[in-house]
Amino acid sequence: MREHSESDATGGAGRPAEPDQSAPPGRGPATGKVAPESALKLAPNITAAEALAVFRRKLPGAEAEVREALHPFWWTVLSARTRSLFRRSPKPTAAGSQSVDPTAGQLMNVLVNAYSGKGFIADFDPRGEAVTVDEWLDAFESSDQAGPQPGPGDVRRTARSLVRTKVVKTVKLGMGLSITEAAAPSGILKPNWVVTGANDRFSSTILVDGLDSSHYIVRVAKL
């Protein structure tokens, strides 16, 4: 999945219960990393067989093996509302007719990389299987990425900045913008596939995104 201000894909069942915002996020006992109050594992759209096919298009005739790799993200939902600074009071509606709330905001799902703090606005509603926070933390243990990880405060700042930048591009002169948090930051595990193998000329490892099949070459060597 390409990480930019608008992205892609879908998942499976439902969002975990909203965390108690009065309680601070915990820390993993062994890792010391900031942890969310709840976490969700997205269901892959791309199967292991499809990831293997991506690999073999790069290395025809290769023998390869596939393993799942989960990438931890933070997820929050913001509501962006625009309004005219010069708007008159709304006219009364006829009896029995339905009115549209002019202040209703647009909900935006923002995912923030739990390693780098880089965020993007997803064009899908994250859905999947609720998992324990320990499983979210375990994803860090399988990675060699280092550096300070973002916490909820960083996630909120990144999310607001992304949403504001996106909306400001579309609003007209004289429009006001308000951004509110519709769902507190929680954890997301995004599925990827790591495919390793070789043909008679090259050996390689390729990471295939489990949501949209985008991929990049992690390692390649000539035999």
MORAKA-V219264 format. One record per run of one state. SS is the DSSP state (H for helix, E for strand, C for the rest). FROM is the first residue (numbers start at 1). TO is the last residue. If there is no record, write none. Layout:
SS/FROM/TO
SS/FROM/TO
This chain:
C/1/26
E/27/27
C/28/33
E/34/34
C/35/38
E/39/42
C/43/47
H/48/58
C/59/62
E/63/84
C/85/105
E/106/113
C/114/118
E/119/122
C/123/127
E/128/131
C/132/132
H/133/141
C/142/151
H/152/168
C/169/174
E/175/198
C/199/201
E/202/209
C/210/214
E/215/222
C/223/223
